[in-house]
Amino acid sequence: MTETVDIPWIDEPVELAEAVELVARAGQVDEEVVEEITARVDRIERRIDALEDGSSVTCPSCESGEAVYTAGVGAAKLAAGGSLDDSNAAALDRDSHVCLDCHRAFTPTVE
């Protein structure tokens, strides 16, 4: 007679050899899911960092990284310089970053 065991996610007892295979497969699937979730979390964290801090972002129009700011900081700098008008305020409201070298607002894409 073959030995059977209970596995929590299966309603009926299964043979020991089959149980070992099922548990091994479940562990492999769990590992793949964890890797996928970890990769997604890493992408989200990079996106959050880029949205919160302009210092690591390069302008897609002029490729400058020296004068890229988040929209709020960019708006403050434009206002302090007397350059904040309705059109660039609308652009800063629409996008998350601004490059003060080429005066373009944009939202960075994070790979």
Secondary structure, DSSP 8 states (H G I E B T S, - for coil): ---EE--TTSSS-EEHHHHHHHHHHHHHHHHHHHHHHHHHHHHHHHHHHHHH-GGG---TTT---TTEEEHHHHHHHHHHTT---HHHHHHHHHSSEEETTTTEEE-----
